[in-house]
């Protein structure tokens, strides 16, 4: 059984990208690594769930394949997060908030929206319940 989850997002410039994840999405930095050739930020999404934003020598510029992976984040208020991200420079809204019942009639009372962060990594925020 797994007991913890950590996703890595590599960036040419994690110092800039971390500002989006902390200032806009409200994630908290729980640790930093600052070595000359290896550095980054550990962000807590929820207890036991973390995102590591890190510099990588083989990564340059924005994500060239933003649909290859997607992080799902669960929140109580999807619309509040949509309002936070929709006008941020570099963010692209791929799907405005929509009821999940449009995709699955058995799911009611849940909304979802999809966007890319300033480096074109795809994220989706949906209601937890």
Secondary structure, DSSP 8 states (H G I E B T S, - for coil): ----EEEEEEES-HHHHHHIIIIIT--EEEEEEEETTEEEEEEEEETTEEEEEEE-TT--SS-S-TTS-EEEEEES-HHHHHHHHTTSTT-EEEEEEEEGGGT-TT--S-EEEEEE-TT--EEEEEE--
